[in-house]
Amino acid sequence: MRGQFGLGTKDAPNYLPMKAEQILASPDGFVWKLKAGHGLMRIAGSDAAVGQTSWSRFWLAGILPVARAGGTPDHARSAFGRHVAEAIFWTPAALLPKEGIVWEAVDRSTARVTVSYGGQEQTVQVTVDDDGRPVKVSFLRWSNANPDKTYRLQPFGGYLSNFREFEGMTLPTRIEAGNFFEQETYFPFFRIDVSAIRFP
């Protein structure tokens, strides 16, 4: 994936050019490797949730740590929310109904899925267009991305578009997402285009 990653706020987004690769292995987790910025503002690192372990580790210019988090129940809960939301639109077959995965209809174009796995539980709402393609996801995410830097449930979500076919799956290749989704303070810090999706 390539695009922009915002390190600022809605009023001053401070977008950096970025490219990344991700392994998404629902229900076990994900690993996301990022390179962003350029010159002295070059940031690299990874976000991950694998089993009961999660981390966020990023360095500036390969030397100075700018984000080091993880190893706590709060961080793992937040990472699980991201994992479930992304599984909906990039690995939809992994979320077919079965033990630990419950779907319910909200209205004609909206459904809600609750995923329970490894002691975690996350509910995500997905809106589809007339062709059944997911165009919006939203959920309450356990997050400390707020002025108080305190973990709490808060709206998160994004818009999906530019659908392409990958090995028989019609998947979105343009994603815009951020905190406080559909509120006045919504800041889409993550804006990317996907160039390739591969299944094992």
VMD Tcl script that draws the C-alpha trace (Angstrom):
set ca {
  {0.00 0.00 0.00}
  {1.05 3.60 -0.61}
  {-0.43 6.88 0.48}
  {-0.34 9.38 3.31}
  {-0.01 8.97 7.07}
  {-0.96 11.95 9.23}
  {1.01 12.65 12.40}
  {-0.84 15.84 13.29}
  {-4.43 16.93 13.87}
  {-7.46 17.72 11.76}
  {-6.37 21.37 11.51}
  {-2.71 20.55 10.88}
  {-2.57 16.97 9.56}
  {1.19 16.85 8.86}
  {0.79 14.13 6.24}
  {3.88 12.13 5.32}
  {4.18 10.03 2.18}
  {4.19 6.36 3.12}
  {4.41 2.84 1.83}
  {3.69 -0.33 3.76}
  {3.13 -4.06 3.59}
  {0.81 -6.05 5.79}
  {0.22 -9.68 6.65}
  {-3.39 -10.13 7.77}
  {-4.07 -13.55 9.26}
  {-7.53 -13.52 10.80}
  {-8.34 -14.53 13.47}
  {-4.75 -14.70 14.76}
  {-3.67 -11.15 13.99}
  {-1.59 -8.96 11.69}
  {1.85 -7.45 11.12}
  {2.07 -4.05 9.38}
  {5.49 -2.74 8.27}
  {5.68 1.00 7.49}
  {8.14 3.40 5.88}
  {7.08 7.05 5.83}
  {8.52 10.49 5.23}
  {11.88 11.38 3.75}
  {15.22 12.81 4.78}
  {15.49 13.57 8.48}
  {11.75 12.93 8.82}
  {12.05 9.30 7.73}
  {10.03 6.99 9.99}
  {10.04 3.20 9.88}
  {8.68 0.46 12.07}
  {5.76 -1.88 12.61}
  {2.38 -2.38 14.25}
  {1.33 -5.90 15.11}
  {-1.03 -8.14 17.03}
  {-0.10 -11.81 17.08}
  {-1.97 -14.05 19.49}
  {-1.83 -12.40 22.91}
  {1.11 -10.13 21.95}
  {0.86 -6.67 20.38}
  {3.26 -3.83 19.72}
  {3.82 -0.47 18.00}
  {7.50 0.30 17.37}
  {8.62 3.15 15.14}
  {11.94 4.95 14.75}
  {12.93 8.32 13.29}
  {15.85 8.04 10.85}
  {16.38 4.49 12.07}
  {17.84 5.76 15.35}
  {15.43 7.68 17.57}
  {12.39 5.77 18.91}
  {9.25 7.85 18.33}
  {6.68 5.25 19.35}
  {7.20 2.24 21.57}
  {4.04 0.69 22.95}
  {2.56 -2.71 23.52}
  {2.59 -5.62 25.86}
  {-0.47 -4.37 27.75}
  {-4.13 -5.44 27.74}
  {-5.12 -1.93 26.56}
  {-2.82 -2.04 23.54}
  {-3.90 -5.58 22.64}
  {-7.58 -4.61 22.81}
  {-6.99 -1.64 20.52}
  {-5.04 -3.75 18.03}
  {-7.77 -6.39 17.99}
  {-10.30 -3.75 16.93}
  {-8.16 -2.76 13.96}
  {-7.61 -6.39 13.03}
  {-11.34 -7.22 12.95}
  {-12.24 -4.12 10.93}
  {-9.59 -4.80 8.28}
  {-10.51 -8.47 8.07}
  {-14.03 -7.44 7.01}
  {-12.92 -5.75 3.82}
  {-9.59 -7.46 2.96}
  {-10.17 -11.08 4.07}
  {-13.98 -11.38 4.12}
  {-14.01 -15.18 3.90}
  {-12.26 -15.31 7.28}
  {-15.35 -13.74 8.86}
  {-18.01 -16.12 7.55}
  {-20.41 -17.08 10.37}
  {-19.05 -19.74 12.73}
  {-18.27 -20.13 16.41}
  {-17.02 -16.77 17.67}
  {-18.35 -14.82 14.66}
  {-21.93 -13.56 14.83}
  {-23.60 -11.36 12.20}
  {-26.84 -9.40 12.56}
  {-28.72 -7.16 10.16}
  {-29.12 -3.49 11.04}
  {-31.02 -2.34 7.96}
  {-31.14 -3.02 4.22}
  {-27.54 -1.91 3.62}
  {-25.92 -2.30 7.04}
  {-24.83 -5.30 9.10}
  {-22.97 -5.74 12.35}
  {-20.45 -8.47 13.17}
  {-19.16 -9.43 16.60}
  {-15.91 -11.39 16.70}
  {-14.80 -13.19 19.86}
  {-11.34 -14.72 19.91}
  {-8.55 -15.25 22.43}
  {-10.39 -13.47 25.21}
  {-11.10 -10.40 23.06}
  {-14.41 -9.24 21.59}
  {-15.05 -6.55 18.98}
  {-18.21 -5.42 17.19}
  {-17.87 -3.65 13.82}
  {-20.60 -2.20 11.62}
  {-20.27 -2.43 7.83}
  {-22.30 -0.60 5.18}
  {-22.52 -2.02 1.65}
  {-23.55 -0.49 -1.66}
  {-26.20 -1.89 -4.03}
  {-23.69 -4.44 -5.35}
  {-22.85 -5.69 -1.87}
  {-19.41 -4.05 -1.73}
  {-18.38 -2.72 1.71}
  {-18.08 1.06 1.44}
  {-17.93 2.04 5.11}
  {-16.83 0.44 8.37}
  {-17.30 1.94 11.82}
  {-16.87 0.77 15.38}
  {-16.08 1.85 18.91}
  {-12.35 1.30 19.29}
  {-10.46 1.06 22.56}
  {-7.93 3.84 22.04}
  {-5.80 6.49 23.73}
  {-5.69 8.67 20.59}
  {-7.42 11.56 22.31}
  {-6.35 14.80 24.05}
  {-6.31 13.06 27.45}
  {-4.12 10.18 26.17}
  {-6.43 7.87 28.12}
  {-7.72 4.54 26.84}
  {-11.47 4.57 26.27}
  {-14.02 3.56 23.66}
  {-14.31 6.14 20.88}
  {-15.60 6.18 17.29}
  {-13.23 4.92 14.61}
  {-13.90 4.08 11.00}
  {-13.33 4.75 7.37}
  {-14.50 4.81 3.77}
  {-13.64 2.16 1.18}
  {-13.59 2.56 -2.60}
  {-11.80 1.69 -5.89}
  {-12.77 -1.97 -5.88}
  {-10.71 -4.50 -7.85}
  {-10.76 -8.24 -8.21}
  {-8.03 -10.31 -6.56}
  {-8.20 -14.09 -7.06}
  {-11.99 -14.01 -7.30}
  {-12.48 -11.54 -4.41}
  {-13.74 -8.00 -5.06}
  {-11.85 -5.87 -2.55}
  {-11.35 -2.15 -1.88}
  {-8.03 -0.61 -2.84}
  {-8.59 2.90 -1.51}
  {-8.99 3.39 2.24}
  {-9.48 6.54 4.29}
  {-9.77 6.06 8.05}
  {-9.35 7.84 11.33}
  {-10.41 8.58 14.86}
  {-13.73 10.18 15.88}
  {-15.31 8.87 12.67}
  {-18.35 10.81 11.41}
  {-17.93 13.42 14.14}
  {-16.86 17.04 13.82}
  {-13.37 16.15 15.03}
  {-12.88 13.29 12.53}
  {-9.29 13.23 11.26}
  {-8.50 10.75 8.45}
  {-4.85 10.15 9.36}
  {-4.67 7.04 7.15}
  {-5.21 7.53 3.38}
  {-3.85 4.78 1.17}
  {-4.10 2.97 -2.16}
  {-3.43 -0.76 -2.33}
  {-1.33 -1.99 -5.25}
  {-1.33 -5.73 -4.56}
  {-3.18 -8.34 -2.50}
  {-2.04 -11.96 -2.40}
  {-3.58 -15.00 -0.74}
  {-1.50 -18.00 0.40}
}
mol new
graphics top color blue
foreach p $ca { graphics top sphere $p radius 0.5 }
foreach p [lrange $ca 0 end-1] q [lrange $ca 1 end] { graphics top cylinder $p $q radius 0.2 }
display resetview
